[in-house]
Amino acid sequence: MSMMKIATVNFETSMDKQANRAKMVDFIEQAGAQGCNLVVFPEEALTGIGEAGFVAVSAQDKLGIYSNSELVPEGESTQMFIELAKKHDMYICWGMAERDPERDFAYHNACVLVGPEGFVGRYRKTHLVLTEGFYHFPGTEFPVFDTALGKVGLYVCYDMCFPEVTRILANKGAELLISVTGWPNVTGTDDASGHTEYMLFQKARAAENMVPIVVSTLCGQYLEGHSMILGATAGKVIACGGYGEEMVVGEMDVQREIVEARMLSMGGTDLLRDRRPNLYGELVEPNAFNPAYNVDPRGC
């Protein structure tokens, strides 16, 4: 596909899954009416983030998120979105709590992608922030999916702070990255540290991999909003929303974005081509300054 029309949604979620889903369906119908090829919803848009968020632990929130979680792809919501994707000949991506098929008590913070061909795949968030580990089990894989849009890689919120995630996806051939997030902004202003972090990390991931990114972010009290479509050239913003609930639409030629970034920007420099991966082994060697997660470096 050359030129595509993309919709990304600032979405205010709740613990009422039925209400969330009805609102998502309405946005999907709007995107379909505009001829969009892809519509993206934020992290946990379908199933909610609870009342305490990930700043404080809440057993009630844990039970609520668990109760809202569903299996993927056989769950009711995924099947409903598959039918809508076929109806509108479009791709739909959203965040939700995914019930683990092998452990009924466990669920993941997942990003799901469906399209006209049906279920495409899911990604389970690998980097859990603050108290999130109390609610979710982390994922362990970084899949890339072949679609009519091109090769698509997915990541969720806090993953954006770790360049290794998008670098792995880019190295596996991802031509379009989709980021579903629920980033905080305590004051709801542009001078908040949350706003600066969000913009900096997402733009950096696009620039360093020379790959376009579609970002969809939760909005509402203490949340960032600013869902956006980023080009592959450093600093290129194709479309960006504000703080309120809305659907942002932009057009992009994914292949052209990548070609222009790697052929024309930075004097023709290709940041993936110029890597020296044979020299980077120390990145995965734990030591006192670079500990492996949950491993005592003194025992390594």
C-alpha positions in Angstrom: 0.0 0.0 0.0 1.4 3.4 -0.9 -0.6 6.4 0.5 -2.7 5.4 3.5 -5.1 7.3 5.7 -4.6 6.8 9.4 -6.8 7.6 12.4 -5.4 7.7 16.0 -7.7 8.3 18.9 -7.3 10.3 22.2 -9.5 8.1 24.3 -10.9 8.5 27.8 -11.4 5.0 29.2 -13.3 3.7 32.3 -13.9 0.4 34.1 -17.2 0.1 32.2 -16.1 -2.2 29.3 -19.4 -2.1 27.5 -19.3 1.7 27.4 -15.7 1.7 26.3 -16.4 -0.7 23.5 -19.5 1.2 22.3 -17.4 4.4 22.2 -14.7 2.6 20.3 -17.2 1.3 17.7 -18.4 4.8 17.2 -14.9 6.0 16.4 -14.3 3.0 14.1 -17.5 3.9 12.2 -16.3 7.5 11.9 -12.9 6.3 10.6 -14.5 3.9 8.2 -16.7 6.7 6.8 -13.6 8.8 6.2 -11.9 5.9 4.3 -9.2 5.2 6.9 -7.0 2.2 6.4 -6.0 2.0 10.1 -7.5 3.2 13.4 -5.6 3.0 16.6 -6.8 3.2 20.2 -4.6 3.6 23.4 -3.3 1.2 26.1 -6.1 -0.5 28.0 -8.7 1.5 26.1 -11.1 -1.4 26.1 -10.8 -2.7 29.6 -9.7 0.3 31.7 -6.8 1.1 34.0 -8.7 1.2 37.3 -9.2 4.1 39.7 -5.7 4.2 41.2 -3.8 3.8 37.9 -0.3 2.4 38.3 0.8 4.8 41.1 -0.8 2.9 44.0 -1.8 -0.7 44.4 -5.5 -1.5 44.6 -6.8 -5.0 45.0 -10.2 -3.8 43.8 -8.7 -2.5 40.6 -6.9 -5.8 40.2 -10.2 -7.7 40.4 -11.8 -5.1 38.0 -9.2 -5.4 35.3 -9.2 -9.2 35.7 -13.0 -9.3 35.3 -12.8 -7.1 32.2 -10.0 -9.1 30.6 -10.7 -11.4 27.6 -9.0 -14.1 25.7 -7.5 -13.1 22.3 -8.5 -13.8 19.6 -11.5 -15.9 20.6 -12.9 -13.2 23.0 -16.1 -11.4 22.2 -14.5 -8.0 21.7 -11.7 -9.2 19.3 -14.3 -11.0 17.3 -16.5 -7.9 17.1 -13.6 -5.8 16.0 -12.6 -8.4 13.3 -16.1 -8.0 11.8 -15.8 -4.2 11.8 -12.4 -4.5 10.2 -13.9 -6.6 7.4 -16.8 -4.3 7.0 -14.7 -1.2 6.6 -11.7 -3.0 4.9 -9.4 -1.5 7.5 -7.0 -2.4 10.3 -7.9 -1.8 14.0 -5.4 -1.7 16.8 -6.2 -1.3 20.5 -5.0 -1.9 24.0 -6.7 -4.3 26.5 -6.1 -6.7 29.3 -5.7 -10.1 27.7 -6.6 -13.2 29.8 -3.8 -15.8 29.7 -5.2 -18.9 28.0 -3.0 -21.2 30.1 -3.4 -19.5 33.5 -6.9 -18.3 34.3 -5.7 -16.0 37.1 -3.1 -14.2 34.9 -3.6 -11.4 32.4 -1.4 -9.3 30.2 -1.3 -5.6 29.1 -1.8 -6.4 25.4 -2.0 -4.5 22.1 -4.1 -6.3 19.5 -4.2 -5.9 15.8 -6.9 -7.1 13.4 -7.6 -6.4 9.8 -9.7 -7.4 6.8 -8.0 -10.8 6.8 -9.1 -11.4 10.5 -6.9 -11.6 13.5 -3.3 -10.4 12.8 -1.6 -10.7 16.1 -1.0 -9.3 19.6 1.9 -7.9 21.6 2.2 -8.2 25.4 3.9 -5.3 27.1 7.3 -6.3 28.3 8.3 -3.4 30.5 6.0 -2.9 33.4 6.1 0.4 35.3 5.7 1.3 39.0 2.9 -0.9 40.4 1.9 -2.4 37.1 3.5 -5.7 37.9 0.9 -6.2 40.6 -1.8 -6.3 37.9 -0.1 -7.7 34.8 2.2 -10.5 33.8 5.0 -9.2 31.4 5.4 -10.4 27.8 8.6 -11.9 26.4 8.5 -11.5 22.7 8.7 -8.7 20.0 6.7 -9.9 17.0 6.5 -8.2 13.6 3.4 -8.8 11.5 3.0 -8.9 7.7 0.0 -6.8 6.7 -1.3 -4.9 3.6 0.0 -1.8 5.4 3.5 -3.3 5.4 5.4 -5.0 8.2 4.0 -3.7 11.5 5.6 -3.8 15.0 3.7 -3.0 18.2 4.7 -1.7 21.6 3.0 -0.4 24.7 3.5 2.8 26.7 6.6 2.4 29.1 8.2 0.3 26.4 8.9 3.6 24.5 11.5 4.5 27.2 13.7 1.5 26.1 15.3 2.0 22.7 16.0 -1.8 22.5 12.3 -2.5 21.9 11.8 -0.5 18.7 15.4 -1.3 17.6 14.5 -5.0 17.7 11.3 -4.3 15.7 13.1 -2.2 13.1 15.9 -4.9 12.8 13.1 -7.4 12.2 12.0 -5.4 9.2 9.1 -3.3 10.8 8.1 -0.5 8.4 5.4 1.0 10.6 5.4 1.1 14.4 2.2 1.4 16.5 2.5 2.6 20.1 -0.5 2.4 22.4 0.0 4.4 25.6 -1.5 5.8 28.8 1.2 8.3 29.6 0.6 10.6 32.6 0.5 14.4 32.6 -0.3 15.5 36.1 -1.0 19.2 35.4 -2.4 18.7 31.9 -0.1 21.4 30.5 2.7 21.6 27.9 5.3 22.5 30.5 4.6 19.4 32.6 7.5 16.9 32.7 5.1 14.2 31.5 4.5 16.1 28.3 8.2 16.6 27.6 9.0 13.0 28.3 6.2 11.7 26.1 7.1 13.9 23.1 10.9 13.3 23.5 10.8 9.5 23.8 8.3 8.9 20.9 10.1 11.3 18.5 13.4 9.7 19.4 12.2 6.2 18.7 11.0 7.3 15.2 14.2 9.3 14.5 16.8 6.7 15.6 15.1 3.9 13.6 14.0 6.0 10.7 10.6 4.4 10.8 7.2 6.1 11.1 5.2 5.7 14.3 1.4 5.9 15.0 0.8 6.8 18.7 -2.5 6.6 20.5 -2.7 7.9 24.1 -5.3 7.9 26.8 -6.7 11.3 27.7 -8.7 12.6 30.7 -7.6 13.6 34.2 -3.8 13.3 34.7 -3.3 11.8 31.3 -1.4 13.1 28.3 -3.5 12.8 25.2 -1.7 14.1 22.1 -2.2 11.0 20.0 0.0 11.6 16.9 1.4 10.3 13.6 5.2 10.7 13.3 7.1 10.5 10.1 10.4 8.6 9.7 12.5 11.8 9.5 13.6 13.3 12.8 11.0 15.6 14.2 8.4 15.2 11.5 4.9 15.3 12.9 2.2 14.5 10.4 -0.7 15.0 12.7 -1.2 15.5 16.5 -4.2 15.9 18.8 -4.6 17.9 22.0 -5.6 17.0 25.5 -9.3 16.1 25.0 -11.0 13.1 23.5 -10.8 13.2 19.7 -9.9 11.3 16.6 -6.8 12.6 14.7 -6.5 11.7 11.0 -3.5 12.0 8.7 -2.2 10.6 5.5 1.2 8.9 5.0 3.1 6.9 2.4 5.1 4.6 4.7 7.6 3.4 2.1 8.2 7.0 1.0 8.7 8.1 4.6 11.4 5.4 5.1 13.2 6.2 1.7 13.3 9.9 2.4 14.6 9.4 5.9 17.3 7.0 4.9 18.2 8.6 1.6 17.8 12.3 2.1 17.9 13.3 5.8 21.1 13.6 7.7 23.0 13.8 4.4 21.9 10.4 3.3 22.9 8.7 6.6 21.2 5.4 7.3 21.2 4.8 11.1 20.3 1.1 10.8 22.9 0.4 8.2 25.7 2.1 10.1 25.2 0.2 13.4 28.1 -2.0 14.7 26.1 -4.8 16.5 29.3 -6.9 16.9 30.5 -4.3 19.4 27.4 -4.1 21.5 27.7 -7.3 23.5 28.3 -5.4 26.7 24.7 -4.3 26.6 23.5 -7.7 27.6 26.4 -8.6 30.0 25.2 -7.8 33.6 27.5 -6.0 36.0 27.2 -3.8 39.0 26.3 -0.8 36.8 24.2 -2.8 34.3 22.3 -5.4 36.3 20.0 -7.9 34.7 16.5 -7.5 35.9 15.9 -9.3 39.2 19.5 -10.6 39.2 22.0 -9.7 41.8 25.1 -8.6 39.8 27.4 -9.9 42.5 26.3 -13.4 41.6 27.0 -13.0 37.9 
